[in-house]
Amino acid sequence: MCGRFTQVSAMEEMAQHFGVLPPYPNAPARYNAAPTQDLLTVLLHPKTGQRRLVPLRWGLIPYWAKDADISYRTINAKAESINTKPAFHDAFRQRRCLVPTDGFYEWKKLGRSKQPYLLTMADGSLFAFAGLWER
């Protein structure tokens, strides 16, 4: 996953795209979603199997962490090491989610500065990042 992305689609469009039924949480549009912000995720209800939209804080805090500062180092779980890093172990096995997005930013170095580029689907449709969550 990237370090910044967008969540700007209408709640109804997001819910329809991911098969979520009402009620929907109130959530502001995010044109530059950043770590530590509350962002919409699609979770599967463990008993009913129903998908629901839930705001979660970006930055995984493992249950054994002594403070929330670790969340800055756990914003990205890489496929190559997700099943071997202790911070992701339990969440990877039991608590997966989708993080809806309209686009994400990548950066190009231009001398001493960086230029952000917003990458989206060619047709402008929604897509999702794979995510993990913790209690």
C-alpha positions in Angstrom: 0.0 0.0 0.0 1.1 3.5 -0.5 1.6 6.3 2.0 -1.4 8.5 0.8 -4.6 7.8 -1.1 -8.1 9.2 -1.7 -11.6 8.2 -0.5 -13.9 10.7 -2.2 -16.7 8.6 -3.8 -20.2 9.0 -2.4 -21.1 6.7 0.4 -23.9 5.1 -1.5 -21.6 4.4 -4.5 -19.0 2.8 -2.2 -21.6 0.7 -0.5 -23.1 -0.5 -3.8 -19.6 -1.3 -5.2 -18.6 -3.4 -2.2 -22.1 -4.9 -1.5 -22.6 -3.2 1.9 -26.1 -2.6 3.3 -27.1 0.5 5.4 -26.5 2.0 7.9 -23.5 3.8 6.7 -21.1 5.8 9.0 -20.6 9.5 8.6 -17.2 10.0 7.1 -15.7 13.0 5.4 -14.3 12.8 1.8 -10.5 12.3 2.0 -8.5 13.8 -0.8 -5.2 13.1 0.9 -5.8 10.2 3.4 -2.8 9.9 5.8 -1.7 7.5 8.4 -3.4 7.8 11.8 -6.6 9.1 10.3 -9.9 7.3 10.6 -10.7 5.8 7.2 -13.5 3.7 5.9 -12.9 0.0 5.6 -15.1 -3.0 4.5 -15.3 -5.6 7.2 -17.1 -8.9 7.2 -19.4 -9.5 10.2 -18.2 -12.7 11.8 -21.7 -14.1 12.6 -23.9 -12.9 9.7 -21.3 -12.8 6.9 -22.6 -9.3 6.0 -20.2 -6.7 4.7 -20.2 -3.4 6.6 -18.5 -0.1 6.3 -16.5 0.8 9.4 -14.1 3.7 10.1 -10.8 2.4 11.4 -7.6 4.2 12.3 -4.8 3.7 9.7 -1.9 2.2 11.4 -2.0 -1.3 12.9 -1.4 -1.5 16.7 -0.8 -5.1 17.7 -2.5 -6.2 20.9 0.9 -6.6 22.6 2.1 -3.1 21.8 2.8 -0.9 24.8 1.8 2.3 23.1 0.3 3.5 19.8 3.6 4.9 18.4 4.2 1.5 16.6 1.3 2.4 14.3 3.6 4.7 12.3 5.8 1.7 11.4 2.9 -0.6 10.6 1.0 1.4 7.9 2.2 -1.0 5.2 2.2 -4.8 5.4 4.3 -6.2 2.6 3.3 -9.5 0.9 6.9 -10.8 1.2 7.0 -10.6 4.9 3.4 -10.3 6.2 3.3 -13.9 7.5 6.6 -13.7 9.3 6.4 -10.3 11.1 5.1 -10.5 14.7 3.1 -7.3 14.3 1.0 -8.7 11.5 0.8 -12.4 12.5 -2.6 -12.6 14.2 -4.3 -10.0 12.1 -3.1 -11.7 8.9 -4.6 -15.0 10.0 -7.9 -13.7 11.4 -8.7 -10.1 10.7 -8.6 -9.0 7.0 -10.5 -6.1 5.4 -10.8 -4.0 2.3 -9.8 -0.4 2.2 -11.9 1.4 -0.5 -10.2 4.0 -2.6 -10.6 6.1 -5.7 -6.8 6.5 -6.2 -3.4 6.6 -4.6 -0.4 8.9 -4.8 3.1 8.0 -5.9 6.0 10.5 -5.8 8.6 11.3 -8.4 11.8 13.0 -7.3 12.5 16.3 -9.2 15.9 17.5 -7.9 15.4 18.4 -4.3 11.6 18.3 -4.4 9.0 15.6 -5.1 6.0 15.7 -7.4 2.9 13.7 -6.4 1.0 11.8 -9.1 -2.5 10.5 -8.4 -3.0 7.0 -9.9 -6.6 5.9 -10.6 -8.4 3.3 -12.5 -8.7 4.2 -16.2 -12.5 4.4 -15.9 -12.4 6.3 -12.6 -14.0 3.4 -10.7 -13.4 2.4 -7.1 -11.0 -0.3 -6.1 -9.6 -1.5 -2.8 -6.4 -2.3 -1.0 -6.1 -5.4 1.1 -6.0 -4.5 4.8 -5.6 -5.9 8.2 -7.2 -4.7 11.4 -6.6 -5.3 15.1 -8.8 -5.0 18.2 
